[in-house]
């Protein structure tokens, strides 16, 4: 029997150029497709100052 699908991965990597951010996003998408083709995922990149809003986009904020 396969394991329960109740895990998620969240990574924040800062101090990148536009090209580095694009390459890392591309690599993450390739790895997701290879390892979890039926998994759902979102990749977002933006300014370091907007990390909080990137993580909360589309989700209700929990806590203060």
C-alpha positions as CSV (number, residue, x, y, z in Angstrom):
1,X,0.0,0.0,0.0
2,X,1.3,3.5,-0.9
3,X,2.0,6.0,1.8
4,X,-0.5,8.6,2.8
5,X,-0.4,11.8,0.7
6,X,-0.4,14.2,3.6
7,X,2.9,16.0,3.1
8,X,3.9,19.3,1.5
9,X,7.1,21.1,0.7
10,X,7.6,24.9,1.0
11,X,11.0,26.5,0.2
12,X,12.0,30.2,0.3
13,X,15.4,31.0,-1.3
14,X,16.4,34.6,-1.3
15,X,19.3,36.7,-2.7
16,X,18.7,35.6,-6.3
17,X,18.9,37.3,-9.7
18,X,16.0,37.1,-12.2
19,X,17.8,34.4,-14.1
20,X,18.6,32.4,-11.0
21,X,15.0,32.6,-9.8
22,X,13.7,31.5,-13.2
23,X,16.2,28.5,-13.4
24,X,15.4,27.3,-9.8
25,X,11.6,27.6,-10.6
26,X,12.1,25.5,-13.7
27,X,14.1,22.9,-11.9
28,X,11.5,22.6,-9.1
29,X,8.7,22.2,-11.7
30,X,10.8,19.5,-13.5
31,X,11.4,17.6,-10.3
32,X,7.8,17.8,-9.3
33,X,6.7,16.4,-12.6
34,X,9.2,13.6,-12.3
35,X,8.6,12.6,-8.7
36,X,4.9,13.5,-8.2
37,X,3.2,13.8,-11.6
38,X,-0.3,13.8,-10.1
39,X,0.6,16.1,-7.2
40,X,-0.7,19.7,-7.2
41,X,1.7,22.5,-7.0
42,X,2.4,26.2,-7.3
43,X,5.7,27.9,-7.9
44,X,5.9,31.7,-7.3
45,X,8.8,34.1,-7.5
46,X,8.9,37.8,-6.6
47,X,10.7,40.4,-4.5
48,X,12.1,39.4,-1.1
49,X,9.9,42.1,0.5
50,X,6.7,40.3,-0.8
51,X,7.5,36.8,0.4
52,X,4.7,36.9,2.9
53,X,2.1,37.8,0.3
54,X,3.4,35.1,-2.1
55,X,3.0,32.5,0.6
56,X,-0.5,33.7,1.6
57,X,-1.8,34.3,-1.9
58,X,-5.2,32.7,-2.2
59,X,-5.1,31.4,1.4
60,X,-6.7,32.8,4.5
61,X,-4.1,34.2,6.9
62,X,-3.8,32.3,10.1
63,X,-2.6,34.0,13.3
64,X,-1.5,37.6,13.9
